[in-house]
Amino acid sequence: MVEGEKPNFLVTEKSPYLLEHAMNPVEWRPWGDEALNKSKNDGKPILLSIGYSTCHWCHVMRSESFEDAETARIINKNFIPIKVDREERPELDSYYMSAVQSMTGGGGWPLTVFLTPDLKPFYGGTYFPPEPRFGMPGFKQVLEFVARIWRERRDEALASSEQVSQALLEQGKQSGGELTKDILASGYTALASIFDERNGGFGGAPKFPLPLSTDFMLRYHSRNGTELALRAATKTLDEMARGGIRDHLGGGFHRYATDRVWLVPHFEKMLYDNALLAKVYIEAFQVTGAREYARVASETIGWMISELRDDKGGFYSAQDADTAEGEGVYYTWTPEEIGRILGSDAGTFCSLYGITRGGNFEGRTILHADASQSLEKRIGGSEAEVYAKLEGWKRKLYEARLKRPRPKTDEKVLTSWNGLAISALSMSGSVLGDVEHLEKAAEAAEFVLKVNSRGGNLLRRSVGGEAGLDGTLEDYAFFVQGLLDLFDATSDPRWLKEAERLTRIMVRVFHDKKDGGFYSSQEEAPWRRKEDYDGPTPSGNSVAVNNLIRLAEVIGDSALRELAANALKLFASKMEDNPAGHSCMLGAVDLLVNGQKEVVITANDRESAKEMTAIVRATFMPGMATIVATQKNAAALAKATPLLEGRSPGKKPVAYVCENFTCKLPATTPDQLREQLNPRTG
């Protein structure tokens, strides 16, 4: 590897991704006034390169091109090179990704965009090889071509930049519409049409987990009893849990599968994927009662805690796909390796997880479970004995794997993704009864409030305890969602008060008072748009409107509900045009048009409320607000929410179920409560 003799302008940055390029001979600068002003003063276009630390092809382009002296010479002579970590600046990534998609019809990372000094894109692409191959131009060719265009045909470049910018402006406009249950039916139909009946999931290869779409199908089944919606969700979750996309030893899921059958993954592991997947597996457990879903969720969260958790309570963002030995080597096995560790049990384990001499990935085997026969028959013994034995084998192999060269961890603590983690941990604590997970949720919330905050406002990220960058809409929305889920799990009014406080800030900073909806960033800039697309993560607007509807009911503020309704109307036409790309936002529509439940349980203490609380926790009802008021916390809760008005704890537990501004008779027995919670009969 050839490295520069001296560091460039990235050397003082905190982002692990930017620091990976700090010794490149390319004179990289971070995004900011210094770099942008230099482009204007020198009259040079900007080479904007966007990626992230665990991106495989970002690593490839770095080693092939950005560490190459001749490529660096061309870049430094003709451009102002700027590096951006997409996880630090999601608004820049979204805007310029849309630009490249409009110019080329495709996108991805690394993202390579050429900008005029006034930041308008006029040419772009993704990964470029160092020399022409596979029908792709070489990167040096691209650089020379763009430099020549800028020197000799600048008017054409400027005209192109104006066209692209205008297209992005039009793309960002919302025409509005009405909210009806028909939008929900359209969402279901769109997802059902691309459901892979044979392999699970939605669409073909490469196949992404799409937990938001799975969640929507569970919701739709819950409201309407539609069996295909339930089958689409459970088939998808079953196949992913068995496939190579799941880390069967360490827990958690890889980024995506390169095939239709979930076997060969791209091996990076992201906090957001795993937080969202853990949550939807818990929801599937609520709907079906199948313990395997609970196990998958617990293992996924266990991986988050053991491998991504900062010792002060926050969660790191990701683990790399690569090690020095190559992508996937860390996670794959041979029968000989299994034999050395498990001895006489190796044959059974290899049979269970498809480990063969020929392998299924470059001569090695990606573990994948065979569902053709029950574990009890293949291992022998009761369910408890079988799982104890299986976990013992997995633990030995995992401990052996830890001795291999490990994939690097990106140690950024992102506020938004920690919000998703807090939601998953809170749900595990409340539904699965895992006290440790509930404790870790509270510690993560404390971390964000203490470290990733300044003057009561949220910051985007921290590294090594040093925080920076103004919080974006998704930081506020995702973290508030985490706080609401933590309040729902604990009935601790502190979390509700923080959720309300941060929501007020979010509305003040990001809300468009004229047209409705929320801007994604704080800056008044071309890339300040209202993101609404729900992809691997939900959009900030989707989570924000869900939060507003939930919070409005709990604190009794109908104005928040009105803000949510206006925002959803703004995006209604987009939901109609592409319902499958708005799964999370459709969840907010569901809450708005179908209503949500609020449940208040009053009891002398938590122990006497235990049976009724367990019934509520076992019920799948997204958006349902649950408050458990006891003699100990009732006074504090009454100050935080009007839902306790006239409902003082007595000696016997009582449950109050309300929906659509109407309350049912108090439920004094578990059976009465079950009936009132049934989404189709209650």
Secondary structure, DSSP 8 states (H G I E B T S, - for coil): ----SS--TTTT---HHHHHTTTSSS--EESSHHHHHHHHHHT--EEEEEE-TT-HHHHHHIIIIIT-HHHHHHHHHH-EEEEEETTT-HHHHHHHHHHHHHHHS---SSEEEEE-TTS-EEEEES---SS-BTTB--HHHHHHHHHHHHHH-HHHHHHHHHHHHHHHHHHT--------HHHHHHHHHHHHHHB-TTT-SBSSSSB---HHHHHHHHHHHHHH--HHHHHHHHHHHHHHHHSTTB-TTT-SB-SEESSSSS-SEE--EEHHHHHHHHHHHHHHHHHH--HHHHHHHHHHHHHHHHHHB-TTS-B--EE-S--TT-TTGGG-B-HHHHHHHHGGGHHHHHHHTT--SS-SBTTBB------SS-HHHHH-S-HHHHHHHHHHHHHHHHHHHTTS----EE-EEEHHHHHHHHHHHHHHHHHS--HHHHHHHHHHHHHHHHTSEETTEEEEEEETTEEEEE--HHHHHHHHHHHHHHHHHH--HHHHHHHHHHHHHHHHHHB-TTT-SB-SSSS-STT-------SSS--HHHHHHHHHHHHHHHHT-HHHHHHHHHHHHHTHHHHHH-GGG-HHHHHHHHHHHH--EEEEEE-SSTTTTHHHHHHHHTS--TT-EEEEE-TTTHHHHHHH-GGGTT----SS-EEEEEETTEE---B-SHHHHHHHH-TTT-
